[in-house]
Amino acid sequence: MSNIIITEEQLKNLKENLKENKDGSYMAKQQMFTIATLAYKMWEMMEDGEQLEDWMESKIAQSEQSIVAVVKAFMYDEVEGKNGGMDKLDYGDLVIGN
């Protein structure tokens, strides 16, 4: 795969976030960044209608299901814990699955 290009501002933000998150979910945050960056790069490289090998499509589908499950659980915990309930949730920010 070719180089992944990010802006200096994105790199600065990443470094700051890594410094601030040394406890708790340090690795999870780093892994989410890697997943997002690589997925976006592949999305940019793919042509409309381009066919992937079956095993690739299967892995992408499994990954989507896994990420959606984690995001739903994380968002539920955030809403229940910090925000004080569903009335504080901005539904415009939700984009989950199909």
Secondary structure in CASP SS format (residue, H / E / C, confidence):
PFRMAT SS
TARGET T0000
AUTHOR 0000-0000-0000
METHOD secondary structure of the structure
MODEL  1
M C 1.00
S C 1.00
N C 1.00
I C 1.00
I C 1.00
I C 1.00
T C 1.00
E H 1.00
E H 1.00
Q H 1.00
L H 1.00
K H 1.00
N H 1.00
L H 1.00
K H 1.00
E H 1.00
N H 1.00
L H 1.00
K H 1.00
E H 1.00
N C 1.00
K C 1.00
D C 1.00
G C 1.00
S C 1.00
Y H 1.00
M H 1.00
A H 1.00
K H 1.00
Q H 1.00
Q H 1.00
M H 1.00
F H 1.00
T H 1.00
I H 1.00
A H 1.00
T H 1.00
L H 1.00
A H 1.00
Y H 1.00
K H 1.00
M H 1.00
W H 1.00
E H 1.00
M H 1.00
M C 1.00
E C 1.00
D C 1.00
G C 1.00
E C 1.00
Q C 1.00
L C 1.00
E C 1.00
D H 1.00
W H 1.00
M H 1.00
E H 1.00
S H 1.00
K H 1.00
I H 1.00
A H 1.00
Q H 1.00
S H 1.00
E H 1.00
Q H 1.00
S H 1.00
I H 1.00
V H 1.00
A H 1.00
V H 1.00
V H 1.00
K H 1.00
A H 1.00
F H 1.00
M H 1.00
Y H 1.00
D H 1.00
E H 1.00
V H 1.00
E H 1.00
G H 1.00
K C 1.00
N C 1.00
G C 1.00
G C 1.00
M H 1.00
D H 1.00
K H 1.00
L C 1.00
D C 1.00
Y H 1.00
G H 1.00
D H 1.00
L C 1.00
V C 1.00
I C 1.00
G C 1.00
N C 1.00
END
